[in-house]
Amino acid sequence: MLGNVLSSDRAIEFSIKIVEAFVKMREFLSDNLNVKLEIKEIKKKLTNHDKNIELVFTYLDELMDKQDNKVERNKIGYKN
C-alpha cells in the first residue's frame, strides 16, 4: 500500500519485499501443514501397530497357558 501512496523507488521496493515476505510465509505454512498431516498419519499407524502387537502377545500368552495346562490323553489301540 505504501508503494501505491508514495511514488518513490524506496517505497515501491519495500512494498515488493513485504509481498515477497507474505508469499514465503504462506509457502512455509503450507509446507508445515503437510508435515503435520504426515506426522498425524504416522501416529495413527503406530497406534494401530501397538494395538496389534499387544493382541499378538495376548494370544501368545493364551497359547502358552494352554500348553502348560495340557491334559494327558488316554492312549487307545494296541497295548504291550
PDB file of N, CA, C and O in Angstrom, chain B, residues numbered from 101:
ATOM      1  N   MET B 101       0.837  -1.196   0.000  1.00  0.00           N
ATOM      2  CA  MET B 101       0.000   0.000   0.000  1.00  0.00           C
ATOM      3  C   MET B 101       0.877   1.253   0.000  1.00  0.00           C
ATOM      4  O   MET B 101       0.544   2.272  -0.605  1.00  0.00           O
ATOM      5  N   LEU B 102       2.000   1.141   0.695  1.00  0.00           N
ATOM      6  CA  LEU B 102       2.889   2.286   0.775  1.00  0.00           C
ATOM      7  C   LEU B 102       3.431   2.645  -0.600  1.00  0.00           C
ATOM      8  O   LEU B 102       3.580   3.823  -0.926  1.00  0.00           O
ATOM      9  N   GLY B 103       3.725   1.637  -1.404  1.00  0.00           N
ATOM     10  CA  GLY B 103       4.238   1.880  -2.756  1.00  0.00           C
ATOM     11  C   GLY B 103       3.206   2.560  -3.631  1.00  0.00           C
ATOM     12  O   GLY B 103       3.561   3.306  -4.544  1.00  0.00           O
ATOM     13  N   ASN B 104       1.933   2.314  -3.367  1.00  0.00           N
ATOM     14  CA  ASN B 104       0.873   2.951  -4.151  1.00  0.00           C
ATOM     15  C   ASN B 104       0.673   4.407  -3.734  1.00  0.00           C
ATOM     16  O   ASN B 104       0.397   5.270  -4.567  1.00  0.00           O
ATOM     17  N   VAL B 105       0.816   4.666  -2.436  1.00  0.00           N
ATOM     18  CA  VAL B 105       0.597   6.027  -1.947  1.00  0.00           C
ATOM     19  C   VAL B 105       1.800   6.909  -2.250  1.00  0.00           C
ATOM     20  O   VAL B 105       1.659   8.013  -2.776  1.00  0.00           O
ATOM     21  N   LEU B 106       2.978   6.411  -1.915  1.00  0.00           N
ATOM     22  CA  LEU B 106       4.204   7.160  -2.196  1.00  0.00           C
ATOM     23  C   LEU B 106       4.800   6.641  -3.491  1.00  0.00           C
ATOM     24  O   LEU B 106       4.877   5.432  -3.706  1.00  0.00           O
ATOM     25  N   SER B 107       5.204   7.517  -4.317  1.00  0.00           N
ATOM     26  CA  SER B 107       5.715   7.070  -5.618  1.00  0.00           C
ATOM     27  C   SER B 107       7.236   7.016  -5.653  1.00  0.00           C
ATOM     28  O   SER B 107       7.826   7.084  -6.731  1.00  0.00           O
ATOM     29  N   SER B 108       7.874   6.896  -4.513  1.00  0.00           N
ATOM     30  CA  SER B 108       9.331   6.822  -4.502  1.00  0.00           C
ATOM     31  C   SER B 108       9.780   5.389  -4.775  1.00  0.00           C
ATOM     32  O   SER B 108       9.036   4.436  -4.540  1.00  0.00           O
ATOM     33  N   ASP B 109      10.983   5.255  -5.266  1.00  0.00           N
ATOM     34  CA  ASP B 109      11.532   3.924  -5.568  1.00  0.00           C
ATOM     35  C   ASP B 109      11.683   3.090  -4.302  1.00  0.00           C
ATOM     36  O   ASP B 109      11.456   1.881  -4.317  1.00  0.00           O
ATOM     37  N   ARG B 110      12.062   3.731  -3.222  1.00  0.00           N
ATOM     38  CA  ARG B 110      12.261   3.018  -1.961  1.00  0.00           C
ATOM     39  C   ARG B 110      10.939   2.466  -1.421  1.00  0.00           C
ATOM     40  O   ARG B 110      10.902   1.340  -0.925  1.00  0.00           O
ATOM     41  N   ALA B 111       9.865   3.235  -1.511  1.00  0.00           N
ATOM     42  CA  ALA B 111       8.554   2.781  -1.046  1.00  0.00           C
ATOM     43  C   ALA B 111       8.088   1.585  -1.881  1.00  0.00           C
ATOM     44  O   ALA B 111       7.531   0.632  -1.336  1.00  0.00           O
ATOM     45  N   ILE B 112       8.307   1.627  -3.179  1.00  0.00           N
ATOM     46  CA  ILE B 112       7.931   0.523  -4.072  1.00  0.00           C
ATOM     47  C   ILE B 112       8.756  -0.718  -3.737  1.00  0.00           C
ATOM     48  O   ILE B 112       8.229  -1.830  -3.707  1.00  0.00           O
ATOM     49  N   GLU B 113      10.045  -0.524  -3.486  1.00  0.00           N
ATOM     50  CA  GLU B 113      10.930  -1.635  -3.150  1.00  0.00           C
ATOM     51  C   GLU B 113      10.472  -2.331  -1.857  1.00  0.00           C
ATOM     52  O   GLU B 113      10.429  -3.560  -1.786  1.00  0.00           O
ATOM     53  N   PHE B 114      10.133  -1.529  -0.840  1.00  0.00           N
ATOM     54  CA  PHE B 114       9.660  -2.103   0.420  1.00  0.00           C
ATOM     55  C   PHE B 114       8.316  -2.800   0.257  1.00  0.00           C
ATOM     56  O   PHE B 114       8.062  -3.830   0.882  1.00  0.00           O
ATOM     57  N   SER B 115       7.460  -2.233  -0.584  1.00  0.00           N
ATOM     58  CA  SER B 115       6.162  -2.858  -0.849  1.00  0.00           C
ATOM     59  C   SER B 115       6.363  -4.239  -1.479  1.00  0.00           C
ATOM     60  O   SER B 115       5.674  -5.191  -1.112  1.00  0.00           O
ATOM     61  N   ILE B 116       7.291  -4.352  -2.411  1.00  0.00           N
ATOM     62  CA  ILE B 116       7.595  -5.642  -3.063  1.00  0.00           C
ATOM     63  C   ILE B 116       8.168  -6.622  -2.048  1.00  0.00           C
ATOM     64  O   ILE B 116       7.803  -7.797  -2.033  1.00  0.00           O
ATOM     65  N   LYS B 117       9.069  -6.131  -1.201  1.00  0.00           N
ATOM     66  CA  LYS B 117       9.665  -7.009  -0.179  1.00  0.00           C
ATOM     67  C   LYS B 117       8.614  -7.534   0.791  1.00  0.00           C
ATOM     68  O   LYS B 117       8.678  -8.690   1.207  1.00  0.00           O
ATOM     69  N   ILE B 118       7.660  -6.706   1.149  1.00  0.00           N
ATOM     70  CA  ILE B 118       6.591  -7.132   2.064  1.00  0.00           C
ATOM     71  C   ILE B 118       5.749  -8.223   1.412  1.00  0.00           C
ATOM     72  O   ILE B 118       5.406  -9.215   2.055  1.00  0.00           O
ATOM     73  N   VAL B 119       5.417  -8.039   0.134  1.00  0.00           N
ATOM     74  CA  VAL B 119       4.636  -9.064  -0.576  1.00  0.00           C
ATOM     75  C   VAL B 119       5.428 -10.364  -0.658  1.00  0.00           C
ATOM     76  O   VAL B 119       4.864 -11.442  -0.468  1.00  0.00           O
ATOM     77  N   GLU B 120       6.724 -10.277  -0.939  1.00  0.00           N
ATOM     78  CA  GLU B 120       7.569 -11.477  -1.005  1.00  0.00           C
ATOM     79  C   GLU B 120       7.616 -12.182   0.352  1.00  0.00           C
ATOM     80  O   GLU B 120       7.607 -13.411   0.422  1.00  0.00           O
ATOM     81  N   ALA B 121       7.666 -11.394   1.425  1.00  0.00           N
ATOM     82  CA  ALA B 121       7.688 -11.987   2.764  1.00  0.00           C
ATOM     83  C   ALA B 121       6.395 -12.753   3.036  1.00  0.00           C
ATOM     84  O   ALA B 121       6.429 -13.847   3.598  1.00  0.00           O
ATOM     85  N   PHE B 122       5.257 -12.183   2.639  1.00  0.00           N
ATOM     86  CA  PHE B 122       3.986 -12.878   2.843  1.00  0.00           C
ATOM     87  C   PHE B 122       3.897 -14.138   1.994  1.00  0.00           C
ATOM     88  O   PHE B 122       3.336 -15.142   2.435  1.00  0.00           O
ATOM     89  N   VAL B 123       4.442 -14.099   0.781  1.00  0.00           N
ATOM     90  CA  VAL B 123       4.445 -15.296  -0.072  1.00  0.00           C
ATOM     91  C   VAL B 123       5.281 -16.395   0.579  1.00  0.00           C
ATOM     92  O   VAL B 123       4.880 -17.559   0.592  1.00  0.00           O
ATOM     93  N   LYS B 124       6.451 -16.022   1.123  1.00  0.00           N
ATOM     94  CA  LYS B 124       7.303 -17.009   1.794  1.00  0.00           C
ATOM     95  C   LYS B 124       6.620 -17.564   3.040  1.00  0.00           C
ATOM     96  O   LYS B 124       6.727 -18.756   3.326  1.00  0.00           O
ATOM     97  N   MET B 125       5.923 -16.715   3.776  1.00  0.00           N
ATOM     98  CA  MET B 125       5.196 -17.192   4.966  1.00  0.00           C
ATOM     99  C   MET B 125       4.118 -18.186   4.568  1.00  0.00           C
ATOM    100  O   MET B 125       3.937 -19.210   5.227  1.00  0.00           O
ATOM    101  N   ARG B 126       3.395 -17.884   3.481  1.00  0.00           N
ATOM    102  CA  ARG B 126       2.348 -18.788   3.022  1.00  0.00           C
ATOM    103  C   ARG B 126       2.941 -20.140   2.610  1.00  0.00           C
ATOM    104  O   ARG B 126       2.378 -21.185   2.934  1.00  0.00           O
ATOM    105  N   GLU B 127       4.068 -20.124   1.900  1.00  0.00           N
ATOM    106  CA  GLU B 127       4.726 -21.371   1.496  1.00  0.00           C
ATOM    107  C   GLU B 127       5.187 -22.158   2.719  1.00  0.00           C
ATOM    108  O   GLU B 127       5.034 -23.378   2.772  1.00  0.00           O
ATOM    109  N   PHE B 128       5.747 -21.461   3.697  1.00  0.00           N
ATOM    110  CA  PHE B 128       6.217 -22.117   4.916  1.00  0.00           C
ATOM    111  C   PHE B 128       5.055 -22.767   5.660  1.00  0.00           C
ATOM    112  O   PHE B 128       5.163 -23.909   6.107  1.00  0.00           O
ATOM    113  N   LEU B 129       3.956 -22.049   5.793  1.00  0.00           N
ATOM    114  CA  LEU B 129       2.790 -22.598   6.491  1.00  0.00           C
ATOM    115  C   LEU B 129       2.202 -23.787   5.743  1.00  0.00           C
ATOM    116  O   LEU B 129       1.752 -24.756   6.353  1.00  0.00           O
ATOM    117  N   SER B 130       2.212 -23.705   4.427  1.00  0.00           N
ATOM    118  CA  SER B 130       1.709 -24.811   3.624  1.00  0.00           C
ATOM    119  C   SER B 130       2.586 -26.052   3.805  1.00  0.00           C
ATOM    120  O   SER B 130       2.075 -27.156   3.995  1.00  0.00           O
ATOM    121  N   ASP B 131       3.907 -25.866   3.744  1.00  0.00           N
ATOM    122  CA  ASP B 131       4.829 -26.985   3.949  1.00  0.00           C
ATOM    123  C   ASP B 131       4.694 -27.541   5.359  1.00  0.00           C
ATOM    124  O   ASP B 131       4.715 -28.755   5.563  1.00  0.00           O
ATOM    125  N   ASN B 132       4.557 -26.652   6.321  1.00  0.00           N
ATOM    126  CA  ASN B 132       4.418 -27.050   7.718  1.00  0.00           C
ATOM    127  C   ASN B 132       3.140 -27.859   7.909  1.00  0.00           C
ATOM    128  O   ASN B 132       3.132 -28.840   8.653  1.00  0.00           O
ATOM    129  N   LEU B 133       2.063 -27.456   7.246  1.00  0.00           N
ATOM    130  CA  LEU B 133       0.799 -28.179   7.350  1.00  0.00           C
ATOM    131  C   LEU B 133       0.940 -29.585   6.773  1.00  0.00           C
ATOM    132  O   LEU B 133       0.430 -30.546   7.350  1.00  0.00           O
ATOM    133  N   ASN B 134       1.629 -29.710   5.635  1.00  0.00           N
ATOM    134  CA  ASN B 134       1.838 -31.022   5.027  1.00  0.00           C
ATOM    135  C   ASN B 134       2.618 -31.938   5.962  1.00  0.00           C
ATOM    136  O   ASN B 134       2.290 -33.117   6.099  1.00  0.00           O
ATOM    137  N   VAL B 135       3.642 -31.399   6.599  1.00  0.00           N
ATOM    138  CA  VAL B 135       4.444 -32.193   7.532  1.00  0.00           C
ATOM    139  C   VAL B 135       3.588 -32.629   8.717  1.00  0.00           C
ATOM    140  O   VAL B 135       3.672 -33.775   9.158  1.00  0.00           O
ATOM    141  N   LYS B 136       2.771 -31.724   9.230  1.00  0.00           N
ATOM    142  CA  LYS B 136       1.895 -32.064  10.361  1.00  0.00           C
ATOM    143  C   LYS B 136       0.920 -33.176   9.981  1.00  0.00           C
ATOM    144  O   LYS B 136       0.673 -34.084  10.775  1.00  0.00           O
ATOM    145  N   LEU B 137       0.368 -33.107   8.773  1.00  0.00           N
ATOM    146  CA  LEU B 137      -0.562 -34.142   8.323  1.00  0.00           C
ATOM    147  C   LEU B 137       0.137 -35.492   8.197  1.00  0.00           C
ATOM    148  O   LEU B 137      -0.427 -36.522   8.568  1.00  0.00           O
ATOM    149  N   GLU B 138       1.359 -35.490   7.676  1.00  0.00           N
ATOM    150  CA  GLU B 138       2.106 -36.740   7.544  1.00  0.00           C
ATOM    151  C   GLU B 138       2.426 -37.321   8.924  1.00  0.00           C
ATOM    152  O   GLU B 138       2.329 -38.532   9.121  1.00  0.00           O
ATOM    153  N   ILE B 139       2.798 -36.485   9.861  1.00  0.00           N
ATOM    154  CA  ILE B 139       3.080 -36.955  11.219  1.00  0.00           C
ATOM    155  C   ILE B 139       1.822 -37.533  11.850  1.00  0.00           C
ATOM    156  O   ILE B 139       1.884 -38.543  12.552  1.00  0.00           O
ATOM    157  N   LYS B 140       0.691 -36.904  11.606  1.00  0.00           N
ATOM    158  CA  LYS B 140      -0.577 -37.396  12.160  1.00  0.00           C
ATOM    159  C   LYS B 140      -0.893 -38.789  11.609  1.00  0.00           C
ATOM    160  O   LYS B 140      -1.334 -39.668  12.349  1.00  0.00           O
ATOM    161  N   GLU B 141      -0.665 -38.987  10.306  1.00  0.00           N
ATOM    162  CA  GLU B 141      -0.901 -40.306   9.703  1.00  0.00           C
ATOM    163  C   GLU B 141       0.025 -41.361  10.301  1.00  0.00           C
ATOM    164  O   GLU B 141      -0.395 -42.487  10.567  1.00  0.00           O
ATOM    165  N   ILE B 142       1.281 -40.993  10.508  1.00  0.00           N
ATOM    166  CA  ILE B 142       2.244 -41.929  11.098  1.00  0.00           C
ATOM    167  C   ILE B 142       1.817 -42.299  12.515  1.00  0.00           C
ATOM    168  O   ILE B 142       1.913 -43.462  12.908  1.00  0.00           O
ATOM    169  N   LYS B 143       1.350 -41.322  13.278  1.00  0.00           N
ATOM    170  CA  LYS B 143       0.887 -41.597  14.646  1.00  0.00           C
ATOM    171  C   LYS B 143      -0.296 -42.564  14.642  1.00  0.00           C
ATOM    172  O   LYS B 143      -0.378 -43.453  15.489  1.00  0.00           O
ATOM    173  N   LYS B 144      -1.207 -42.389  13.690  1.00  0.00           N
ATOM    174  CA  LYS B 144      -2.354 -43.308  13.591  1.00  0.00           C
ATOM    175  C   LYS B 144      -1.870 -44.728  13.320  1.00  0.00           C
ATOM    176  O   LYS B 144      -2.345 -45.682  13.936  1.00  0.00           O
ATOM    177  N   LYS B 145      -0.919 -44.863  12.389  1.00  0.00           N
ATOM    178  CA  LYS B 145      -0.401 -46.187  12.061  1.00  0.00           C
ATOM    179  C   LYS B 145       0.293 -46.805  13.263  1.00  0.00           C
ATOM    180  O   LYS B 145       0.122 -47.994  13.535  1.00  0.00           O
ATOM    181  N   LEU B 146       1.068 -46.015  13.982  1.00  0.00           N
ATOM    182  CA  LEU B 146       1.781 -46.525  15.154  1.00  0.00           C
ATOM    183  C   LEU B 146       0.805 -46.975  16.230  1.00  0.00           C
ATOM    184  O   LEU B 146       1.037 -47.983  16.896  1.00  0.00           O
ATOM    185  N   THR B 147      -0.280 -46.239  16.403  1.00  0.00           N
ATOM    186  CA  THR B 147      -1.292 -46.617  17.383  1.00  0.00           C
ATOM    187  C   THR B 147      -1.885 -47.969  17.015  1.00  0.00           C
ATOM    188  O   THR B 147      -2.072 -48.826  17.879  1.00  0.00           O
ATOM    189  N   ASN B 148      -2.181 -48.163  15.731  1.00  0.00           N
ATOM    190  CA  ASN B 148      -2.734 -49.439  15.281  1.00  0.00           C
ATOM    191  C   ASN B 148      -1.711 -50.560  15.462  1.00  0.00           C
ATOM    192  O   ASN B 148      -2.076 -51.668  15.854  1.00  0.00           O
ATOM    193  N   HIS B 149      -0.445 -50.287  15.184  1.00  0.00           N
ATOM    194  CA  HIS B 149       0.593 -51.291  15.348  1.00  0.00           C
ATOM    195  C   HIS B 149       0.722 -51.696  16.818  1.00  0.00           C
ATOM    196  O   HIS B 149       0.877 -52.877  17.128  1.00  0.00           O
ATOM    197  N   ASP B 150       0.658 -50.729  17.706  1.00  0.00           N
ATOM    198  CA  ASP B 150       0.747 -51.024  19.134  1.00  0.00           C
ATOM    199  C   ASP B 150      -0.387 -51.947  19.560  1.00  0.00           C
ATOM    200  O   ASP B 150      -0.175 -52.905  20.303  1.00  0.00           O
ATOM    201  N   LYS B 151      -1.585 -51.652  19.086  1.00  0.00           N
ATOM    202  CA  LYS B 151      -2.742 -52.485  19.445  1.00  0.00           C
ATOM    203  C   LYS B 151      -2.567 -53.904  18.892  1.00  0.00           C
ATOM    204  O   LYS B 151      -2.856 -54.883  19.581  1.00  0.00           O
ATOM    205  N   ASN B 152      -2.099 -54.005  17.659  1.00  0.00           N
ATOM    206  CA  ASN B 152      -1.915 -55.319  17.048  1.00  0.00           C
ATOM    207  C   ASN B 152      -0.832 -56.125  17.763  1.00  0.00           C
ATOM    208  O   ASN B 152      -0.997 -57.325  17.983  1.00  0.00           O
ATOM    209  N   ILE B 153       0.261 -55.481  18.123  1.00  0.00           N
ATOM    210  CA  ILE B 153       1.344 -56.170  18.831  1.00  0.00           C
ATOM    211  C   ILE B 153       0.843 -56.649  20.196  1.00  0.00           C
ATOM    212  O   ILE B 153       1.149 -57.762  20.624  1.00  0.00           O
ATOM    213  N   GLU B 154       0.078 -55.806  20.866  1.00  0.00           N
ATOM    214  CA  GLU B 154      -0.480 -56.193  22.163  1.00  0.00           C
ATOM    215  C   GLU B 154      -1.398 -57.406  22.011  1.00  0.00           C
ATOM    216  O   GLU B 154      -1.381 -58.307  22.850  1.00  0.00           O
ATOM    217  N   LEU B 155      -2.189 -57.433  20.956  1.00  0.00           N
ATOM    218  CA  LEU B 155      -3.085 -58.547  20.692  1.00  0.00           C
ATOM    219  C   LEU B 155      -2.299 -59.832  20.424  1.00  0.00           C
ATOM    220  O   LEU B 155      -2.676 -60.900  20.907  1.00  0.00           O
ATOM    221  N   VAL B 156      -1.222 -59.737  19.669  1.00  0.00           N
ATOM    222  CA  VAL B 156      -0.383 -60.907  19.377  1.00  0.00           C
ATOM    223  C   VAL B 156       0.196 -61.469  20.673  1.00  0.00           C
ATOM    224  O   VAL B 156       0.187 -62.682  20.880  1.00  0.00           O
ATOM    225  N   PHE B 157       0.698 -60.600  21.543  1.00  0.00           N
ATOM    226  CA  PHE B 157       1.245 -61.074  22.812  1.00  0.00           C
ATOM    227  C   PHE B 157       0.180 -61.706  23.693  1.00  0.00           C
ATOM    228  O   PHE B 157       0.461 -62.668  24.409  1.00  0.00           O
ATOM    229  N   THR B 158      -1.019 -61.189  23.653  1.00  0.00           N
ATOM    230  CA  THR B 158      -2.123 -61.788  24.411  1.00  0.00           C
ATOM    231  C   THR B 158      -2.395 -63.204  23.901  1.00  0.00           C
ATOM    232  O   THR B 158      -2.553 -64.132  24.694  1.00  0.00           O
ATOM    233  N   TYR B 159      -2.448 -63.367  22.589  1.00  0.00           N
ATOM    234  CA  TYR B 159      -2.671 -64.689  22.014  1.00  0.00           C
ATOM    235  C   TYR B 159      -1.525 -65.641  22.356  1.00  0.00           C
ATOM    236  O   TYR B 159      -1.757 -66.814  22.651  1.00  0.00           O
ATOM    237  N   LEU B 160      -0.307 -65.146  22.316  1.00  0.00           N
ATOM    238  CA  LEU B 160       0.838 -65.985  22.675  1.00  0.00           C
ATOM    239  C   LEU B 160       0.761 -66.431  24.135  1.00  0.00           C
ATOM    240  O   LEU B 160       1.057 -67.583  24.451  1.00  0.00           O
ATOM    241  N   ASP B 161       0.370 -65.534  25.009  1.00  0.00           N
ATOM    242  CA  ASP B 161       0.209 -65.887  26.423  1.00  0.00           C
ATOM    243  C   ASP B 161      -0.857 -66.966  26.599  1.00  0.00           C
ATOM    244  O   ASP B 161      -0.678 -67.906  27.374  1.00  0.00           O
ATOM    245  N   GLU B 162      -1.969 -66.824  25.875  1.00  0.00           N
ATOM    246  CA  GLU B 162      -3.034 -67.825  25.954  1.00  0.00           C
ATOM    247  C   GLU B 162      -2.537 -69.181  25.464  1.00  0.00           C
ATOM    248  O   GLU B 162      -2.826 -70.203  26.087  1.00  0.00           O
ATOM    249  N   LEU B 163      -1.796 -69.207  24.364  1.00  0.00           N
ATOM    250  CA  LEU B 163      -1.276 -70.466  23.839  1.00  0.00           C
ATOM    251  C   LEU B 163      -0.296 -71.110  24.818  1.00  0.00           C
ATOM    252  O   LEU B 163      -0.301 -72.328  24.993  1.00  0.00           O
ATOM    253  N   MET B 164       0.544 -70.297  25.453  1.00  0.00           N
ATOM    254  CA  MET B 164       1.493 -70.837  26.427  1.00  0.00           C
ATOM    255  C   MET B 164       0.765 -71.405  27.645  1.00  0.00           C
ATOM    256  O   MET B 164       1.170 -72.435  28.183  1.00  0.00           O
ATOM    257  N   ASP B 165      -0.308 -70.738  28.083  1.00  0.00           N
ATOM    258  CA  ASP B 165      -1.100 -71.247  29.203  1.00  0.00           C
ATOM    259  C   ASP B 165      -1.758 -72.575  28.845  1.00  0.00           C
ATOM    260  O   ASP B 165      -1.791 -73.494  29.663  1.00  0.00           O
ATOM    261  N   LYS B 166      -2.281 -72.677  27.630  1.00  0.00           N
ATOM    262  CA  LYS B 166      -2.900 -73.928  27.193  1.00  0.00           C
ATOM    263  C   LYS B 166      -1.875 -75.054  27.165  1.00  0.00           C
ATOM    264  O   LYS B 166      -2.175 -76.184  27.551  1.00  0.00           O
ATOM    265  N   GLN B 167      -0.668 -74.744  26.710  1.00  0.00           N
ATOM    266  CA  GLN B 167       0.368 -75.766  26.619  1.00  0.00           C
ATOM    267  C   GLN B 167       0.830 -76.198  28.013  1.00  0.00           C
ATOM    268  O   GLN B 167       1.144 -77.370  28.222  1.00  0.00           O
ATOM    269  N   ASP B 168       0.875 -75.269  28.962  1.00  0.00           N
ATOM    270  CA  ASP B 168       1.274 -75.595  30.328  1.00  0.00           C
ATOM    271  C   ASP B 168       0.212 -76.441  31.028  1.00  0.00           C
ATOM    272  O   ASP B 168       0.548 -77.296  31.848  1.00  0.00           O
ATOM    273  N   ASN B 169      -1.046 -76.217  30.718  1.00  0.00           N
ATOM    274  CA  ASN B 169      -2.154 -76.929  31.365  1.00  0.00           C
ATOM    275  C   ASN B 169      -2.649 -78.092  30.518  1.00  0.00           C
ATOM    276  O   ASN B 169      -3.818 -78.468  30.607  1.00  0.00           O
ATOM    277  N   LYS B 170      -1.798 -78.651  29.720  1.00  0.00           N
ATOM    278  CA  LYS B 170      -2.157 -79.728  28.811  1.00  0.00           C
ATOM    279  C   LYS B 170      -2.521 -80.982  29.614  1.00  0.00           C
ATOM    280  O   LYS B 170      -1.783 -81.374  30.518  1.00  0.00           O
ATOM    281  N   VAL B 171      -3.630 -81.596  29.295  1.00  0.00           N
ATOM    282  CA  VAL B 171      -4.096 -82.807  29.964  1.00  0.00           C
ATOM    283  C   VAL B 171      -3.656 -84.008  29.125  1.00  0.00           C
ATOM    284  O   VAL B 171      -3.877 -84.046  27.915  1.00  0.00           O
ATOM    285  N   GLU B 172      -3.034 -84.980  29.779  1.00  0.00           N
ATOM    286  CA  GLU B 172      -2.610 -86.199  29.082  1.00  0.00           C
ATOM    287  C   GLU B 172      -3.848 -86.986  28.667  1.00  0.00           C
ATOM    288  O   GLU B 172      -4.775 -87.170  29.456  1.00  0.00           O
ATOM    289  N   ARG B 173      -3.849 -87.443  27.435  1.00  0.00           N
ATOM    290  CA  ARG B 173      -4.975 -88.231  26.938  1.00  0.00           C
ATOM    291  C   ARG B 173      -4.672 -89.710  27.125  1.00  0.00           C
ATOM    292  O   ARG B 173      -3.516 -90.135  27.107  1.00  0.00           O
ATOM    293  N   ASN B 174      -5.719 -90.468  27.302  1.00  0.00           N
ATOM    294  CA  ASN B 174      -5.571 -91.926  27.352  1.00  0.00           C
ATOM    295  C   ASN B 174      -5.295 -92.426  25.945  1.00  0.00           C
ATOM    296  O   ASN B 174      -6.001 -92.084  24.996  1.00  0.00           O
ATOM    297  N   LYS B 175      -4.246 -93.248  25.827  1.00  0.00           N
ATOM    298  CA  LYS B 175      -3.917 -93.791  24.534  1.00  0.00           C
ATOM    299  C   LYS B 175      -4.873 -94.924  24.207  1.00  0.00           C
ATOM    300  O   LYS B 175      -5.261 -95.713  25.068  1.00  0.00           O
ATOM    301  N   ILE B 176      -5.231 -94.975  22.966  1.00  0.00           N
ATOM    302  CA  ILE B 176      -6.106 -96.052  22.512  1.00  0.00           C
ATOM    303  C   ILE B 176      -5.339 -96.927  21.541  1.00  0.00           C
ATOM    304  O   ILE B 176      -4.338 -96.503  20.965  1.00  0.00           O
ATOM    305  N   GLY B 177      -5.805 -98.128  21.367  1.00  0.00           N
ATOM    306  CA  GLY B 177      -5.157 -99.001  20.422  1.00  0.00           C
ATOM    307  C   GLY B 177      -4.460-100.139  21.135  1.00  0.00           C
ATOM    308  O   GLY B 177      -4.743-100.408  22.303  1.00  0.00           O
ATOM    309  N   TYR B 178      -3.540-100.820  20.435  1.00  0.00           N
ATOM    310  CA  TYR B 178      -2.840-101.985  20.956  1.00  0.00           C
ATOM    311  C   TYR B 178      -1.873-101.573  22.052  1.00  0.00           C
ATOM    312  O   TYR B 178      -1.099-100.630  21.889  1.00  0.00           O
ATOM    313  N   LYS B 179      -1.923-102.287  23.174  1.00  0.00           N
ATOM    314  CA  LYS B 179      -1.052-102.010  24.311  1.00  0.00           C
ATOM    315  C   LYS B 179      -0.175-103.201  24.558  1.00  0.00           C
ATOM    316  O   LYS B 179      -0.664-104.329  24.491  1.00  0.00           O
ATOM    317  N   ASN B 180       1.104-103.015  24.843  1.00  0.00           N
ATOM    318  CA  ASN B 180       2.030-104.103  25.153  1.00  0.00           C
ATOM    319  C   ASN B 180       1.852-104.583  26.551  1.00  0.00           C
ATOM    320  O   ASN B 180       2.552-105.499  26.983  1.00  0.00           O
TER     321      ASN B 180
END
